[in-house]
Amino acid sequence: MQHVPQQVVYPDHQNSDGFKLKFDYHDKQHALKFFLVGDFERFLEPSDEDCDPDAKTRIIDEHKISGFCCHRVTDLLQ
């Protein structure tokens, strides 16, 4: 009983504005000149390693990177 009870409130299905994600406190943001968004593409490749028979887990597949992309987002002139 140390904390007050909480209640989950779901968006009203009659109000379409209730389904939009919005942020109202813009004065609390940190100004950034730019930011980077990165994405890696990879595939699973079967592992060739011999696992320790006493281990509780074993490696089946490994992630192999096949490509990546980095996108700069900014309001500055190029």
PDB file of N, CA, C and O in Angstrom:
ATOM      1  N   MET A   1       0.823  -1.198   0.000  1.00  0.00           N
ATOM      2  CA  MET A   1       0.000   0.000   0.000  1.00  0.00           C
ATOM      3  C   MET A   1       0.870   1.267   0.000  1.00  0.00           C
ATOM      4  O   MET A   1       0.384   2.357   0.300  1.00  0.00           O
ATOM      5  N   GLN A   2       2.148   1.116  -0.336  1.00  0.00           N
ATOM      6  CA  GLN A   2       3.041   2.268  -0.374  1.00  0.00           C
ATOM      7  C   GLN A   2       2.743   3.176  -1.571  1.00  0.00           C
ATOM      8  O   GLN A   2       2.886   4.395  -1.474  1.00  0.00           O
ATOM      9  N   HIS A   3       2.327   2.586  -2.703  1.00  0.00           N
ATOM     10  CA  HIS A   3       2.057   3.349  -3.919  1.00  0.00           C
ATOM     11  C   HIS A   3       0.560   3.371  -4.200  1.00  0.00           C
ATOM     12  O   HIS A   3      -0.174   2.451  -3.838  1.00  0.00           O
ATOM     13  N   VAL A   4       0.133   4.431  -4.845  1.00  0.00           N
ATOM     14  CA  VAL A   4      -1.284   4.530  -5.206  1.00  0.00           C
ATOM     15  C   VAL A   4      -1.580   3.550  -6.337  1.00  0.00           C
ATOM     16  O   VAL A   4      -0.678   3.238  -7.114  1.00  0.00           O
ATOM     17  N   PRO A   5      -2.804   3.056  -6.456  1.00  0.00           N
ATOM     18  CA  PRO A   5      -3.158   2.115  -7.524  1.00  0.00           C
ATOM     19  C   PRO A   5      -3.011   2.765  -8.906  1.00  0.00           C
ATOM     20  O   PRO A   5      -3.155   3.978  -9.058  1.00  0.00           O
ATOM     21  N   GLN A   6      -2.723   1.935  -9.897  1.00  0.00           N
ATOM     22  CA  GLN A   6      -2.603   2.409 -11.273  1.00  0.00           C
ATOM     23  C   GLN A   6      -3.711   1.809 -12.096  1.00  0.00           C
ATOM     24  O   GLN A   6      -4.264   0.762 -11.758  1.00  0.00           O
ATOM     25  N   GLN A   7      -4.035   2.491 -13.195  1.00  0.00           N
ATOM     26  CA  GLN A   7      -5.076   2.004 -14.085  1.00  0.00           C
ATOM     27  C   GLN A   7      -4.605   2.176 -15.518  1.00  0.00           C
ATOM     28  O   GLN A   7      -4.082   3.229 -15.884  1.00  0.00           O
ATOM     29  N   VAL A   8      -4.789   1.140 -16.331  1.00  0.00           N
ATOM     30  CA  VAL A   8      -4.449   1.205 -17.745  1.00  0.00           C
ATOM     31  C   VAL A   8      -5.622   1.847 -18.479  1.00  0.00           C
ATOM     32  O   VAL A   8      -6.771   1.436 -18.315  1.00  0.00           O
ATOM     33  N   VAL A   9      -5.316   2.869 -19.297  1.00  0.00           N
ATOM     34  CA  VAL A   9      -6.360   3.551 -20.060  1.00  0.00           C
ATOM     35  C   VAL A   9      -6.053   3.359 -21.542  1.00  0.00           C
ATOM     36  O   VAL A   9      -5.001   3.788 -22.017  1.00  0.00           O
ATOM     37  N   TYR A  10      -6.949   2.728 -22.266  1.00  0.00           N
ATOM     38  CA  TYR A  10      -6.778   2.487 -23.695  1.00  0.00           C
ATOM     39  C   TYR A  10      -7.416   3.612 -24.493  1.00  0.00           C
ATOM     40  O   TYR A  10      -8.332   4.269 -23.998  1.00  0.00           O
ATOM     41  N   PRO A  11      -6.952   3.853 -25.727  1.00  0.00           N
ATOM     42  CA  PRO A  11      -7.547   4.915 -26.548  1.00  0.00           C
ATOM     43  C   PRO A  11      -9.018   4.629 -26.836  1.00  0.00           C
ATOM     44  O   PRO A  11      -9.443   3.479 -26.942  1.00  0.00           O
ATOM     45  N   ASP A  12      -9.766   5.700 -26.956  1.00  0.00           N
ATOM     46  CA  ASP A  12     -11.193   5.596 -27.278  1.00  0.00           C
ATOM     47  C   ASP A  12     -11.336   5.259 -28.761  1.00  0.00           C
ATOM     48  O   ASP A  12     -10.839   5.996 -29.613  1.00  0.00           O
ATOM     49  N   HIS A  13     -12.005   4.160 -29.075  1.00  0.00           N
ATOM     50  CA  HIS A  13     -12.129   3.756 -30.473  1.00  0.00           C
ATOM     51  C   HIS A  13     -13.051   4.683 -31.272  1.00  0.00           C
ATOM     52  O   HIS A  13     -13.063   4.616 -32.502  1.00  0.00           O
ATOM     53  N   GLN A  14     -13.811   5.530 -30.612  1.00  0.00           N
ATOM     54  CA  GLN A  14     -14.672   6.488 -31.302  1.00  0.00           C
ATOM     55  C   GLN A  14     -13.906   7.740 -31.716  1.00  0.00           C
ATOM     56  O   GLN A  14     -14.323   8.446 -32.634  1.00  0.00           O
ATOM     57  N   ASN A  15     -12.793   8.017 -31.048  1.00  0.00           N
ATOM     58  CA  ASN A  15     -12.016   9.226 -31.297  1.00  0.00           C
ATOM     59  C   ASN A  15     -10.750   8.854 -32.067  1.00  0.00           C
ATOM     60  O   ASN A  15      -9.870   8.193 -31.516  1.00  0.00           O
ATOM     61  N   SER A  16     -10.643   9.268 -33.332  1.00  0.00           N
ATOM     62  CA  SER A  16      -9.487   8.899 -34.151  1.00  0.00           C
ATOM     63  C   SER A  16      -8.205   9.591 -33.675  1.00  0.00           C
ATOM     64  O   SER A  16      -7.116   9.092 -33.957  1.00  0.00           O
ATOM     65  N   ASP A  17      -8.295  10.719 -32.967  1.00  0.00           N
ATOM     66  CA  ASP A  17      -7.096  11.383 -32.451  1.00  0.00           C
ATOM     67  C   ASP A  17      -6.459  10.589 -31.316  1.00  0.00           C
ATOM     68  O   ASP A  17      -5.283  10.788 -31.012  1.00  0.00           O
ATOM     69  N   GLY A  18      -7.212   9.695 -30.689  1.00  0.00           N
ATOM     70  CA  GLY A  18      -6.690   8.898 -29.602  1.00  0.00           C
ATOM     71  C   GLY A  18      -5.702   7.844 -30.056  1.00  0.00           C
ATOM     72  O   GLY A  18      -4.972   7.287 -29.236  1.00  0.00           O
ATOM     73  N   PHE A  19      -5.665   7.558 -31.365  1.00  0.00           N
ATOM     74  CA  PHE A  19      -4.766   6.541 -31.893  1.00  0.00           C
ATOM     75  C   PHE A  19      -3.456   7.121 -32.395  1.00  0.00           C
ATOM     76  O   PHE A  19      -2.594   6.363 -32.838  1.00  0.00           O
ATOM     77  N   LYS A  20      -3.273   8.417 -32.344  1.00  0.00           N
ATOM     78  CA  LYS A  20      -2.070   9.063 -32.845  1.00  0.00           C
ATOM     79  C   LYS A  20      -1.058   9.211 -31.721  1.00  0.00           C
ATOM     80  O   LYS A  20      -1.390   9.627 -30.612  1.00  0.00           O
ATOM     81  N   LEU A  21       0.185   8.862 -32.033  1.00  0.00           N
ATOM     82  CA  LEU A  21       1.271   9.055 -31.084  1.00  0.00           C
ATOM     83  C   LEU A  21       1.724  10.500 -31.189  1.00  0.00           C
ATOM     84  O   LEU A  21       2.062  10.964 -32.278  1.00  0.00           O
ATOM     85  N   LYS A  22       1.735  11.216 -30.076  1.00  0.00           N
ATOM     86  CA  LYS A  22       2.129  12.618 -30.106  1.00  0.00           C
ATOM     87  C   LYS A  22       2.976  12.957 -28.898  1.00  0.00           C
ATOM     88  O   LYS A  22       2.934  12.282 -27.870  1.00  0.00           O
ATOM     89  N   PHE A  23       3.730  14.001 -29.047  1.00  0.00           N
ATOM     90  CA  PHE A  23       4.635  14.471 -28.009  1.00  0.00           C
ATOM     91  C   PHE A  23       4.369  15.945 -27.811  1.00  0.00           C
ATOM     92  O   PHE A  23       4.508  16.733 -28.746  1.00  0.00           O
ATOM     93  N   ASP A  24       3.986  16.330 -26.601  1.00  0.00           N
ATOM     94  CA  ASP A  24       3.559  17.701 -26.344  1.00  0.00           C
ATOM     95  C   ASP A  24       4.630  18.571 -25.696  1.00  0.00           C
ATOM     96  O   ASP A  24       4.557  19.797 -25.781  1.00  0.00           O
ATOM     97  N   TYR A  25       5.619  17.965 -25.052  1.00  0.00           N
ATOM     98  CA  TYR A  25       6.583  18.745 -24.274  1.00  0.00           C
ATOM     99  C   TYR A  25       7.844  19.031 -25.085  1.00  0.00           C
ATOM    100  O   TYR A  25       8.923  18.533 -24.765  1.00  0.00           O
ATOM    101  N   HIS A  26       7.699  19.832 -26.130  1.00  0.00           N
ATOM    102  CA  HIS A  26       8.834  20.146 -27.005  1.00  0.00           C
ATOM    103  C   HIS A  26       9.897  20.977 -26.287  1.00  0.00           C
ATOM    104  O   HIS A  26      11.060  20.966 -26.693  1.00  0.00           O
ATOM    105  N   ASP A  27       9.526  21.679 -25.252  1.00  0.00           N
ATOM    106  CA  ASP A  27      10.503  22.487 -24.509  1.00  0.00           C
ATOM    107  C   ASP A  27      11.470  21.614 -23.705  1.00  0.00           C
ATOM    108  O   ASP A  27      12.495  22.111 -23.240  1.00  0.00           O
ATOM    109  N   LYS A  28      11.165  20.326 -23.531  1.00  0.00           N
ATOM    110  CA  LYS A  28      12.041  19.427 -22.784  1.00  0.00           C
ATOM    111  C   LYS A  28      12.984  18.637 -23.693  1.00  0.00           C
ATOM    112  O   LYS A  28      13.768  17.816 -23.218  1.00  0.00           O
ATOM    113  N   GLN A  29      12.905  18.886 -24.986  1.00  0.00           N
ATOM    114  CA  GLN A  29      13.779  18.189 -25.912  1.00  0.00           C
ATOM    115  C   GLN A  29      15.171  18.802 -25.907  1.00  0.00           C
ATOM    116  O   GLN A  29      15.342  19.980 -25.591  1.00  0.00           O
ATOM    117  N   HIS A  30      16.150  18.002 -26.257  1.00  0.00           N
ATOM    118  CA  HIS A  30      17.508  18.486 -26.448  1.00  0.00           C
ATOM    119  C   HIS A  30      17.690  18.785 -27.934  1.00  0.00           C
ATOM    120  O   HIS A  30      17.402  17.942 -28.784  1.00  0.00           O
ATOM    121  N   ALA A  31      18.156  19.958 -28.231  1.00  0.00           N
ATOM    122  CA  ALA A  31      18.339  20.336 -29.635  1.00  0.00           C
ATOM    123  C   ALA A  31      19.513  19.561 -30.232  1.00  0.00           C
ATOM    124  O   ALA A  31      20.605  19.539 -29.663  1.00  0.00           O
ATOM    125  N   LEU A  32      19.282  18.932 -31.370  1.00  0.00           N
ATOM    126  CA  LEU A  32      20.321  18.201 -32.083  1.00  0.00           C
ATOM    127  C   LEU A  32      20.448  18.780 -33.485  1.00  0.00           C
ATOM    128  O   LEU A  32      19.445  19.046 -34.148  1.00  0.00           O
ATOM    129  N   LYS A  33      21.672  18.973 -33.929  1.00  0.00           N
ATOM    130  CA  LYS A  33      21.882  19.470 -35.287  1.00  0.00           C
ATOM    131  C   LYS A  33      21.613  18.373 -36.313  1.00  0.00           C
ATOM    132  O   LYS A  33      21.159  18.657 -37.422  1.00  0.00           O
ATOM    133  N   PHE A  34      21.891  17.123 -35.948  1.00  0.00           N
ATOM    134  CA  PHE A  34      21.608  15.991 -36.819  1.00  0.00           C
ATOM    135  C   PHE A  34      21.579  14.720 -35.974  1.00  0.00           C
ATOM    136  O   PHE A  34      22.041  14.712 -34.833  1.00  0.00           O
ATOM    137  N   PHE A  35      21.037  13.658 -36.541  1.00  0.00           N
ATOM    138  CA  PHE A  35      21.148  12.341 -35.923  1.00  0.00           C
ATOM    139  C   PHE A  35      21.242  11.298 -37.016  1.00  0.00           C
ATOM    140  O   PHE A  35      20.846  11.540 -38.156  1.00  0.00           O
ATOM    141  N   LEU A  36      21.765  10.144 -36.664  1.00  0.00           N
ATOM    142  CA  LEU A  36      21.992   9.070 -37.619  1.00  0.00           C
ATOM    143  C   LEU A  36      21.054   7.914 -37.327  1.00  0.00           C
ATOM    144  O   LEU A  36      20.821   7.560 -36.171  1.00  0.00           O
ATOM    145  N   VAL A  37      20.521   7.332 -38.388  1.00  0.00           N
ATOM    146  CA  VAL A  37      19.676   6.153 -38.293  1.00  0.00           C
ATOM    147  C   VAL A  37      20.410   5.038 -39.022  1.00  0.00           C
ATOM    148  O   VAL A  37      20.740   5.180 -40.200  1.00  0.00           O
ATOM    149  N   GLY A  38      20.668   3.929 -38.333  1.00  0.00           N
ATOM    150  CA  GLY A  38      21.404   2.826 -38.938  1.00  0.00           C
ATOM    151  C   GLY A  38      20.584   1.555 -38.993  1.00  0.00           C
ATOM    152  O   GLY A  38      19.709   1.323 -38.158  1.00  0.00           O
ATOM    153  N   ASP A  39      20.880   0.733 -39.992  1.00  0.00           N
ATOM    154  CA  ASP A  39      20.186  -0.535 -40.161  1.00  0.00           C
ATOM    155  C   ASP A  39      21.185  -1.558 -40.690  1.00  0.00           C
ATOM    156  O   ASP A  39      21.934  -1.272 -41.624  1.00  0.00           O
ATOM    157  N   PHE A  40      21.196  -2.746 -40.098  1.00  0.00           N
ATOM    158  CA  PHE A  40      22.041  -3.836 -40.550  1.00  0.00           C
ATOM    159  C   PHE A  40      21.170  -4.926 -41.147  1.00  0.00           C
ATOM    160  O   PHE A  40      20.118  -5.256 -40.600  1.00  0.00           O
ATOM    161  N   GLU A  41      21.601  -5.478 -42.258  1.00  0.00           N
ATOM    162  CA  GLU A  41      20.948  -6.650 -42.845  1.00  0.00           C
ATOM    163  C   GLU A  41      21.871  -7.831 -42.576  1.00  0.00           C
ATOM    164  O   GLU A  41      23.085  -7.731 -42.757  1.00  0.00           O
ATOM    165  N   ARG A  42      21.304  -8.930 -42.151  1.00  0.00           N
ATOM    166  CA  ARG A  42      22.117 -10.096 -41.838  1.00  0.00           C
ATOM    167  C   ARG A  42      21.316 -11.368 -42.104  1.00  0.00           C
ATOM    168  O   ARG A  42      20.097 -11.333 -42.274  1.00  0.00           O
ATOM    169  N   PHE A  43      22.017 -12.465 -42.135  1.00  0.00           N
ATOM    170  CA  PHE A  43      21.386 -13.760 -42.327  1.00  0.00           C
ATOM    171  C   PHE A  43      21.986 -14.741 -41.336  1.00  0.00           C
ATOM    172  O   PHE A  43      23.072 -14.514 -40.802  1.00  0.00           O
ATOM    173  N   LEU A  44      21.277 -15.828 -41.096  1.00  0.00           N
ATOM    174  CA  LEU A  44      21.741 -16.860 -40.174  1.00  0.00           C
ATOM    175  C   LEU A  44      22.505 -17.922 -40.952  1.00  0.00           C
ATOM    176  O   LEU A  44      22.053 -18.401 -41.992  1.00  0.00           O
ATOM    177  N   GLU A  45      23.669 -18.278 -40.426  1.00  0.00           N
ATOM    178  CA  GLU A  45      24.498 -19.310 -41.043  1.00  0.00           C
ATOM    179  C   GLU A  45      24.761 -20.375 -39.990  1.00  0.00           C
ATOM    180  O   GLU A  45      25.087 -20.041 -38.851  1.00  0.00           O
ATOM    181  N   PRO A  46      24.628 -21.651 -40.345  1.00  0.00           N
ATOM    182  CA  PRO A  46      24.886 -22.701 -39.353  1.00  0.00           C
ATOM    183  C   PRO A  46      26.305 -22.587 -38.806  1.00  0.00           C
ATOM    184  O   PRO A  46      27.244 -22.300 -39.548  1.00  0.00           O
ATOM    185  N   SER A  47      26.450 -22.809 -37.521  1.00  0.00           N
ATOM    186  CA  SER A  47      27.742 -22.690 -36.860  1.00  0.00           C
ATOM    187  C   SER A  47      28.541 -23.973 -37.026  1.00  0.00           C
ATOM    188  O   SER A  47      27.990 -25.073 -36.984  1.00  0.00           O
ATOM    189  N   ASP A  48      29.864 -23.815 -37.217  1.00  0.00           N
ATOM    190  CA  ASP A  48      30.757 -24.964 -37.358  1.00  0.00           C
ATOM    191  C   ASP A  48      31.452 -25.315 -36.048  1.00  0.00           C
ATOM    192  O   ASP A  48      32.159 -26.321 -35.978  1.00  0.00           O
ATOM    193  N   GLU A  49      31.265 -24.504 -35.014  1.00  0.00           N
ATOM    194  CA  GLU A  49      31.971 -24.708 -33.762  1.00  0.00           C
ATOM    195  C   GLU A  49      31.468 -25.947 -33.032  1.00  0.00           C
ATOM    196  O   GLU A  49      30.270 -26.224 -32.992  1.00  0.00           O
ATOM    197  N   ASP A  50      32.419 -26.686 -32.454  1.00  0.00           N
ATOM    198  CA  ASP A  50      32.049 -27.798 -31.580  1.00  0.00           C
ATOM    199  C   ASP A  50      31.756 -27.233 -30.203  1.00  0.00           C
ATOM    200  O   ASP A  50      32.578 -26.524 -29.624  1.00  0.00           O
ATOM    201  N   CYS A  51      30.595 -27.546 -29.691  1.00  0.00           N
ATOM    202  CA  CYS A  51      30.175 -27.003 -28.400  1.00  0.00           C
ATOM    203  C   CYS A  51      30.673 -27.892 -27.264  1.00  0.00           C
ATOM    204  O   CYS A  51      30.918 -29.085 -27.439  1.00  0.00           O
ATOM    205  N   ASP A  52      30.811 -27.280 -26.118  1.00  0.00           N
ATOM    206  CA  ASP A  52      31.180 -27.997 -24.909  1.00  0.00           C
ATOM    207  C   ASP A  52      30.019 -28.909 -24.511  1.00  0.00           C
ATOM    208  O   ASP A  52      28.903 -28.422 -24.324  1.00  0.00           O
ATOM    209  N   PRO A  53      30.247 -30.207 -24.378  1.00  0.00           N
ATOM    210  CA  PRO A  53      29.129 -31.110 -24.042  1.00  0.00           C
ATOM    211  C   PRO A  53      28.527 -30.841 -22.663  1.00  0.00           C
ATOM    212  O   PRO A  53      27.387 -31.229 -22.405  1.00  0.00           O
ATOM    213  N   ASP A  54      29.281 -30.176 -21.768  1.00  0.00           N
ATOM    214  CA  ASP A  54      28.769 -29.882 -20.434  1.00  0.00           C
ATOM    215  C   ASP A  54      28.027 -28.549 -20.366  1.00  0.00           C
ATOM    216  O   ASP A  54      27.453 -28.217 -19.329  1.00  0.00           O
ATOM    217  N   ALA A  55      28.029 -27.781 -21.456  1.00  0.00           N
ATOM    218  CA  ALA A  55      27.373 -26.467 -21.456  1.00  0.00           C
ATOM    219  C   ALA A  55      25.859 -26.636 -21.451  1.00  0.00           C
ATOM    220  O   ALA A  55      25.323 -27.608 -21.983  1.00  0.00           O
ATOM    221  N   LYS A  56      25.193 -25.678 -20.845  1.00  0.00           N
ATOM    222  CA  LYS A  56      23.728 -25.725 -20.783  1.00  0.00           C
ATOM    223  C   LYS A  56      23.085 -25.170 -22.042  1.00  0.00           C
ATOM    224  O   LYS A  56      21.905 -25.409 -22.301  1.00  0.00           O
ATOM    225  N   THR A  57      23.862 -24.424 -22.830  1.00  0.00           N
ATOM    226  CA  THR A  57      23.368 -23.895 -24.108  1.00  0.00           C
ATOM    227  C   THR A  57      24.368 -24.261 -25.193  1.00  0.00           C
ATOM    228  O   THR A  57      25.526 -24.561 -24.903  1.00  0.00           O
ATOM    229  N   ARG A  58      23.924 -24.236 -26.427  1.00  0.00           N
ATOM    230  CA  ARG A  58      24.831 -24.485 -27.537  1.00  0.00           C
ATOM    231  C   ARG A  58      24.500 -23.551 -28.691  1.00  0.00           C
ATOM    232  O   ARG A  58      23.346 -23.172 -28.888  1.00  0.00           O
ATOM    233  N   ILE A  59      25.511 -23.190 -29.437  1.00  0.00           N
ATOM    234  CA  ILE A  59      25.346 -22.287 -30.574  1.00  0.00           C
ATOM    235  C   ILE A  59      24.923 -23.112 -31.781  1.00  0.00           C
ATOM    236  O   ILE A  59      25.606 -24.060 -32.168  1.00  0.00           O
ATOM    237  N   ILE A  60      23.789 -22.743 -32.373  1.00  0.00           N
ATOM    238  CA  ILE A  60      23.277 -23.447 -33.548  1.00  0.00           C
ATOM    239  C   ILE A  60      23.600 -22.641 -34.806  1.00  0.00           C
ATOM    240  O   ILE A  60      24.123 -23.184 -35.778  1.00  0.00           O
ATOM    241  N   ASP A  61      23.287 -21.345 -34.784  1.00  0.00           N
ATOM    242  CA  ASP A  61      23.493 -20.460 -35.931  1.00  0.00           C
ATOM    243  C   ASP A  61      24.247 -19.221 -35.492  1.00  0.00           C
ATOM    244  O   ASP A  61      24.249 -18.861 -34.314  1.00  0.00           O
ATOM    245  N   GLU A  62      24.898 -18.564 -36.469  1.00  0.00           N
ATOM    246  CA  GLU A  62      25.576 -17.297 -36.226  1.00  0.00           C
ATOM    247  C   GLU A  62      24.987 -16.249 -37.159  1.00  0.00           C
ATOM    248  O   GLU A  62      24.598 -16.557 -38.285  1.00  0.00           O
ATOM    249  N   HIS A  63      24.924 -15.000 -36.680  1.00  0.00           N
ATOM    250  CA  HIS A  63      24.485 -13.884 -37.516  1.00  0.00           C
ATOM    251  C   HIS A  63      25.665 -13.418 -38.354  1.00  0.00           C
ATOM    252  O   HIS A  63      26.719 -13.074 -37.818  1.00  0.00           O
ATOM    253  N   LYS A  64      25.487 -13.407 -39.657  1.00  0.00           N
ATOM    254  CA  LYS A  64      26.508 -12.906 -40.586  1.00  0.00           C
ATOM    255  C   LYS A  64      25.949 -11.644 -41.247  1.00  0.00           C
ATOM    256  O   LYS A  64      24.863 -11.661 -41.826  1.00  0.00           O
ATOM    257  N   ILE A  65      26.706 -10.557 -41.149  1.00  0.00           N
ATOM    258  CA  ILE A  65      26.249  -9.284 -41.718  1.00  0.00           C
ATOM    259  C   ILE A  65      26.422  -9.317 -43.228  1.00  0.00           C
ATOM    260  O   ILE A  65      27.488  -9.668 -43.733  1.00  0.00           O
ATOM    261  N   SER A  66      25.368  -8.950 -43.943  1.00  0.00           N
ATOM    262  CA  SER A  66      25.424  -8.926 -45.402  1.00  0.00           C
ATOM    263  C   SER A  66      25.366  -7.510 -45.953  1.00  0.00           C
ATOM    264  O   SER A  66      25.654  -7.304 -47.132  1.00  0.00           O
ATOM    265  N   GLY A  67      25.004  -6.535 -45.141  1.00  0.00           N
ATOM    266  CA  GLY A  67      24.953  -5.157 -45.603  1.00  0.00           C
ATOM    267  C   GLY A  67      24.498  -4.235 -44.496  1.00  0.00           C
ATOM    268  O   GLY A  67      23.969  -4.674 -43.475  1.00  0.00           O
ATOM    269  N   PHE A  68      24.712  -2.949 -44.713  1.00  0.00           N
ATOM    270  CA  PHE A  68      24.270  -1.977 -43.726  1.00  0.00           C
ATOM    271  C   PHE A  68      23.963  -0.660 -44.430  1.00  0.00           C
ATOM    272  O   PHE A  68      24.357  -0.440 -45.575  1.00  0.00           O
ATOM    273  N   CYS A  69      23.258   0.202 -43.725  1.00  0.00           N
ATOM    274  CA  CYS A  69      22.906   1.514 -44.248  1.00  0.00           C
ATOM    275  C   CYS A  69      22.933   2.495 -43.085  1.00  0.00           C
ATOM    276  O   CYS A  69      22.562   2.149 -41.963  1.00  0.00           O
ATOM    277  N   CYS A  70      23.372   3.718 -43.356  1.00  0.00           N
ATOM    278  CA  CYS A  70      23.372   4.774 -42.359  1.00  0.00           C
ATOM    279  C   CYS A  70      22.792   6.022 -43.024  1.00  0.00           C
ATOM    280  O   CYS A  70      23.281   6.456 -44.067  1.00  0.00           O
ATOM    281  N   HIS A  71      21.758   6.594 -42.425  1.00  0.00           N
ATOM    282  CA  HIS A  71      21.070   7.741 -43.016  1.00  0.00           C
ATOM    283  C   HIS A  71      21.178   8.916 -42.043  1.00  0.00           C
ATOM    284  O   HIS A  71      20.865   8.779 -40.860  1.00  0.00           O
ATOM    285  N   ARG A  72      21.620  10.064 -42.544  1.00  0.00           N
ATOM    286  CA  ARG A  72      21.730  11.267 -41.719  1.00  0.00           C
ATOM    287  C   ARG A  72      20.448  12.089 -41.855  1.00  0.00           C
ATOM    288  O   ARG A  72      19.990  12.359 -42.965  1.00  0.00           O
ATOM    289  N   VAL A  73      19.879  12.479 -40.727  1.00  0.00           N
ATOM    290  CA  VAL A  73      18.678  13.301 -40.697  1.00  0.00           C
ATOM    291  C   VAL A  73      19.072  14.647 -40.115  1.00  0.00           C
ATOM    292  O   VAL A  73      19.588  14.716 -39.000  1.00  0.00           O
ATOM    293  N   THR A  74      18.825  15.744 -40.881  1.00  0.00           N
ATOM    294  CA  THR A  74      19.214  17.068 -40.433  1.00  0.00           C
ATOM    295  C   THR A  74      18.391  18.144 -41.119  1.00  0.00           C
ATOM    296  O   THR A  74      17.827  17.923 -42.191  1.00  0.00           O
ATOM    297  N   ASP A  75      18.326  19.316 -40.486  1.00  0.00           N
ATOM    298  CA  ASP A  75      17.707  20.481 -41.104  1.00  0.00           C
ATOM    299  C   ASP A  75      18.759  21.385 -41.716  1.00  0.00           C
ATOM    300  O   ASP A  75      18.425  22.362 -42.386  1.00  0.00           O
ATOM    301  N   LEU A  76      20.031  21.068 -41.494  1.00  0.00           N
ATOM    302  CA  LEU A  76      21.118  21.890 -42.010  1.00  0.00           C
ATOM    303  C   LEU A  76      21.237  21.759 -43.526  1.00  0.00           C
ATOM    304  O   LEU A  76      20.868  20.733 -44.096  1.00  0.00           O
ATOM    305  N   LEU A  77      21.747  22.787 -44.165  1.00  0.00           N
ATOM    306  CA  LEU A  77      21.978  22.717 -45.609  1.00  0.00           C
ATOM    307  C   LEU A  77      23.137  21.789 -45.869  1.00  0.00           C
ATOM    308  O   LEU A  77      24.075  21.719 -45.075  1.00  0.00           O
ATOM    309  N   GLN A  78      23.081  21.085 -46.961  1.00  0.00           N
ATOM    310  CA  GLN A  78      24.085  20.073 -47.281  1.00  0.00           C
ATOM    311  C   GLN A  78      25.387  20.685 -47.668  1.00  0.00           C
ATOM    312  O   GLN A  78      26.341  19.967 -47.968  1.00  0.00           O
TER     313      GLN A  78
END
